[in-house]
Amino acid sequence: MNTIFSPAAPPTENKASLHKLDDVGSEIKQEVLSLVGGLKNIETLHKLQKMIGDPQAAMTELSRMITGDPIMTAKILRVANSPYYGMEKKLNSISHAIMIIGLANLKSIIYSEGILKALNEKTFHRDPTMQTLWKHATYTAICASYLGYLFGGLNQGTLFTLGILHDIGKFLMMKLPPRTPHGSAAAGMYSSNWTIKEEEDTFGINHALVGRLALQHWGLSALMVETVSRHHAPGYLALDKLGMDHEAVQYLMVLFLADQAACLFAAGASSGMDSGDTPLEGLHPSYHDLVDRKKLQQLLLDRSLFGQIREAEAIAQASM
């Protein structure tokens, strides 16, 4: 809390020098768009997420859609039958398995399979960077769902999706070759610990803008596009320079705070990142009055949040 709400605007290594797509060279943008345009199966991901976010969606219909994907079906059954849930008899019903693991964990599994399939990513289980990025995305999604209670009327499904997708640009950058004379890494050598400056020095673009290009191409809402592409902005950009409406700022604030909380949870996990690898970002003072600090602290210390994080960790291990 002291770091995030420091009275002075702290310097941040995640301050972007490239704020708009107009700042990025046309050749680099075209290379990113070419990569994004070659991705498949995004439509299925949209359909599943829309159904999960619909409280009226019938469990049988959701089960039918999932069973259309044998890999996803097998993963969900494997998770439900893992020692974490301690089922006495082996589950073979996908409907029963969904009820056991819960919708939050189901969404995480669906996004994991959907994104990895869309990225044509076959080395996930052997790639520590990919696993670290996904763990952080999952933690951020869970934290965003909880921290949404800081403000009234925010959609939890939208917050979960923002958390999952906020670093989608990092997944894509792992497939990009370095584009600048200062680039010191080969394609596929992207590090999850790089700062935005290191990304820009190496690729001529940062993960927030790569994410913007991807989400625009996939036809996601303006709220999703703007929030994902600016999720580091509250650390260094004054509120009056943001140019977002009141509701969008609330979504952005929740995502920013969830991103920081996820770093702490990952650092505290037994197999997680070192806290020194991902330092917290301070919040620009112009945003401080928007947040009820007492309520934020209560939400972060909620036992159910800790339980959901632990469950997500167990499920990640079970689904490998």
N, C-alpha and C positions, 0 to 999 in steps of 0.2 A: 504493500500500500504506500509506503514511504517513497519507493522508487517511482511508481506510477503517478503519484500526486505530488511530486516535487514542486515547490513554489516557483522555481525557475524553469524555463524551457530547456531541457537537457539536450546536449548534442546527441545525435543518434547515428550509428553506422548504417542504419537502414533508410537514410534520407536519400530519396531518388533525385538524380539530376535530370532524368528523362521523365517528365510528368505526363506528356500527351503523346499520342501516336505520331503527331506531326513532328515530334522531336527525334523520331527514329528514322534511320535511313530506309529508303524505299526497297532496296535489295534485301535488307534484313527482314522487313515486314513481309515481303513476298515469300521469303524462305519459311517463315513461321506459318503463314497462311497455307503454303503448299503442304507442310507437315500436318496441319490441322485438317485440311481438306481431304487428306488421305486416310483419316480415321473412320472407323466403321462402328456400327451398332449403337450409335448415340440415341437413335429413335427409341430403341427398347429401353434404354436407361430413363429417358423422359417419361415413357409410359408407366413404368414401374413406380417412379417417384411420384407421379401424379396420383396414382392409385393409393399409395401409402399415405399421402397427405390428405386423402379424402376420408373423413370419418364414416361416411356412408358406404364405403367399399366393402363388399361382402368378403369374408375370409375365404370362402370357396372360390371366388373369382381370382383373388390374389394367389391362392394355391395353384390354380390352373395356369396362371401366367408363369409362375416360378417353375412348375414342372415341365414347362416347355423348354427349359434350359437344364439339361442333365447335369452339367458341372455345378451350377448353382444349387440344384436340388441336393446333390451329393454333399456339398459343403454345409448346407443348412442342417441336414440330417447328422453329419459328423459332429457338428458343434453341439446339437441338442443331445447327442449320445456321449458327449465328452464327460470325463470324471467331474468337471466343475458342477454339472447339474445333478449328478448322482442318481440317475434313473435306474430303478431296479430291473426293468425290462427294456430291451432294445426297442427304440422307436422306429417305426417304418412309415408312419403317416406324416406327410409334410404339413398338414393342417395342425396336427398335434405339436410337431416340432416348432412351428411358428409361434404357437401359444406359449411354449416353454421358454424360448429365447427372448420373446418380446419384440415389439415393433422397432424400438430404437436400435437394437442389435441387428434386426433384420435389415433395416435401412443401411447400416454400415456394411453388411455383407453384400447387399445388392449393389451398392456403389462401388465397393472394392472390385467385385467381379466385372461390373459394367465398365468401369474406367480402365481396368487392366486389359479387358478385351478390346475396348475402343483403341487403346494405345498399342494393341498387338504386342503386349508385354508378356513374354514367356519366361523371363529370368527373375521375376519378382522374388521368389523364395530363395534365390541365391544372391540377391542384391541388397546389402545392408542399407545403402542410401535410400532405395525405394521403400524398404520396410520402415525406416525412420520417418520418411515423409508421410507415409500412410498412417503411422501411429499418431503423429502430430495432427494430421487432418481429422482423425477419429476423435481424439481428445478435444480438439477445438469445436467440433460439431456438438459433442456432449455438453461442453461448457457453455456454448452459445445457447443451447436449449434451456439451460438453467438460468443463465444471466439475462435472458429475455424478460424475466420478471422485474428487472430494474425499471422497465417502462411498460405501460399498459397497452394492450391491443396488438402487440407484435405476434406474427405467425410463427409458431414453433417449428413447423415444417420448413419454412423459408430459412429460419435461423440455422437449423441442422444442415440444410443444403449449402448455405453460405460457408459454414464451417468445413464441410467436406471439400468444397471446391475452391476455397480461398487461395490455396497454393497450387492449383492445377497447372499454373505456369511453370512451376519447378519440375513437375513430371515431364512436361514437354521440353524444357531446356536440357534435360538429360539426353535428348535425342538430337540436339543442335550441335553443329561444329562451331568452334570459336571463329569470330568474324573480324576481330580487331587486331592490330599489330601487337597489342599488349597481352593478347590471349595466351595463357600459359598452359591450358588444359586441352586435351584431345576430346573429340566428340565422345559422349558417354562417360566422361570423367567429372561431371557436375557434382559438387559437394553440397549437401543439405545445410552446411554451416556457413556458406558464403553469404557475405553481406550484399545488399543491393548494389553498392559501388563495385564490388568484385564481379558481380554479374554483368554490369554495364561495361566494365573494362574489358571483359572477356568476350561478351556476345554482342555488345552494342545495343542491348535491350535488357530490361529487368523482368522478373517473373510476374509482377503485377500487370505489366503491359502485355506480356505474352498471354496471361490469363484473359485480359480484356479482348484480345483478338480472337481467342478460342470461343469465349462465351458469346461474343457477337456473331461469330460464324455459325454457332449452334442454335442461334435464335432465342437465347434466354432473355428474360425481361430486362428492361433498363435498370431496375433496382439491383438485380443480380450483377449485371455488368459493372455498374458504377461502384457498388460496394466492394466487390472483389478487387477491382483495379485500384482502389484507394485504401485498401485495408491497413496500410502502414501510415497513411497521411496524418491521422490524429497524433502521431508521435512528433511531427515537426511542422505541420501546416496549420496556421490559425483558422479557427472556425469560420470567420468571415471571408476567408479566401477559398473555402471549400466548394461553394456553389451548389449545395445539395439542400433539398427541402427538409422540413423538420422530421418527418417520419424516416426518411432515408438516413439522416444523421443518427437517429436512434439505432437503426439496424447496424450502421457502421460502428457506432460506439460499442455495441454488444460484441460485434465480431472482433474489434480491436482488443477488448478486454479478455475475451475468450481465447484469443491467440496467445496473450501473455500468460493466462492461467494454464493453458495447455503446455506451455514451456516448463512451468513449474512442476506439473504433474509428471511430465516425461522425465524431468531431471530427478524426480523422487522415485521413479519406478526402478526396480532392481536391475532391469536390463535396458533402461532408458538412456537418454543423452546426458552428458555431463552438464550441469547447470551453467558452467563457464562457456560451453559451446554456443549457447543461445541466450545471451543476456536479455533481460527485460527492457522494454522500451518505455520511457517516460511519456506521460500524456501531456500534450501542450496545454498550458494553463487556461487557455480560452475555452477548454472543454470541461474543466473541473466542476463548474456549477451544474452541469447537466447530470451528474452522477450522485446518487445518494450513497455516500461511502459506507455508512452503517449497514445499509441493505446489501450492498455489494459484499461486504465482509461476511455477513450472515449467509449469503448464498454460496460463497466460496467455501465456507466451513460446514455446509450442509452434509450430513452423513450419507444421504442418498446420492449426492454427487460423487463422493468418494466411492460408494458402492458401485455406481455405474462405471466409473473409471476402472476399478478393479475387474469388473465383469468384462469390460471391453478388452482388457489385457489378457484375461483367461481365454476369451473367444478368439483373439488373434493367434494365440499359441495353438488352440485346438484346430483352427482352420488351416494351419500350415500343411 
